[in-house]
């Protein structure tokens, strides 16, 4: 069990001091600091300098509506129309409700998306407006009307009127280093990938397990540096592998001249 009073919620931390071997928060020196504040981390600079997430080249228009508004829905699955991709899933919630959730991946020029600011939630949307652009539904009809006997169009039309459809530009990130002194990166702060990898949260859990195992092997304050060193190599490898996988699954969604080299 964790000691009473060791967790403090609703705290904002902007500075870790100037000595990475003695990370300091509000004048208190800590044995180590684990940075796990997401893909738009405001503290990652202590380990990776000014390196920032890269725009993937496409936006996912996330869609969600209660299943009760889609009687007899038969469109669950993943579908391609050229470089465009849509997925619809029946997702139950803990309170017994069911939603049809998913998204549409659409290649979009970078000058048409708003880059989230440092410290933002990874799920920041392009705009807070709930109004769909005029081109969206005609685009869906043109590319997905023939899929699942029209169920994809019905789902998205219902999302637009009784649920929600919100845009999320996809960014990717790979930390070149996950350790600097006694400051460590974990989760999205170390690696941010396309949801098409189906491995983003999983990789974050692997980070946590690896750090736990490192501290189990090297116990005690005298062995902190050994534990951090044991975490470092695996952390870098996981970030590299997830980034490479993200590039691979994003490639089919981009025009040929924008796919680049893996």
Residue, then its C-alpha position, 0 to 999 in steps of 0.5 A: x500500500x502507498x503511504x497516506x498523503x503521498x498522492x496529490x491531485x490537481x497539482x500543476x508542475x512546470x519546473x523540475x529544477x536545473x539538476x537532472x540528478x536532483x529533480x526538484x519540485x516546489x523546492x523539494x528534491x526527489x529521488x526520481x521523477x517519472x514524467x507521464x503527462x501525455x503526448x503533449x507533455x509539458x515536462x518532456x523537454x527535460x529529457x528530449x529537449x525541444x523535439x515535438x510530435x509530428x503530424x501524421x498527415x491525416x485526421x480521424x473524425x471520431x463518431x459516437x452515438x447510442x445504439x438505441x438510435x440505430x435499431x438493427x444496425x449491421x455495419x460493425x467492422x472496418x472498411x476501406x475506400x481507396x486511401x480512406x478508412x472507416x471503423x464502426x464498433x459496438x461498445x458496451x459501457x459499465x452502466x449497461x449502455x451500448x454505443x456505436x463508436x469509431x471514426x473516419x480517417x481522412x488525409x488532410x493538409x497540415x495547414x488545415x489542422x490546429x496543432x495542440x498546445x503543450x500540455x493539451x489532452x492527447x484527444x484535443x480536437x481541431x475545433x470546439x465547434x460541433x458543426x460538421x463542415x459542409x463537405x463531410x456527409x457528401x464525402x461519406x456518401x461518395x466513398x462509403x455508401x456501398x459499404x455494409x448496405x448503406x449502414x456506414x452512412x446511416x451510422x454517421x448521419x445518426x451520429x451527426x444528428x443524435x450523437x457527435x462527430x469530432x475531428x482529431x488530427x493524428x500526431x506521432x512521437x518517438x522519444x530519442x531518449x527516455x531517461x535523463x539523469x533521474x528523470x524518466x519518460x513513460x507512456x504517451x510522453x515517450x511515444x505517441x502513435x496512431x490508434x490503428x496500431x492497437x498498441x499505444x495503451x499497451x505499450x504504456x502498460x509495458x513501460x510501467x511493468x518494466x519500471x516496476x520490474x527494474x525497481x524490484x531487481x534493484x531495491x533501495x535508494x542506493x540502487x536507483x540509478x541501476x534501476x533507471x538504467x535497466x529501464x532505459x534500454x527497453x524504454x527506448x526500444x519500445x518507443x522505436x518499435x511503436x513509432x515504426x509500427x505507427x508509420x507502417x499503418x499510417x502509410x496506406x492512408x496517405x497519397x503516394x507522394x507523401x508516404x515517405x520512407x519508414 
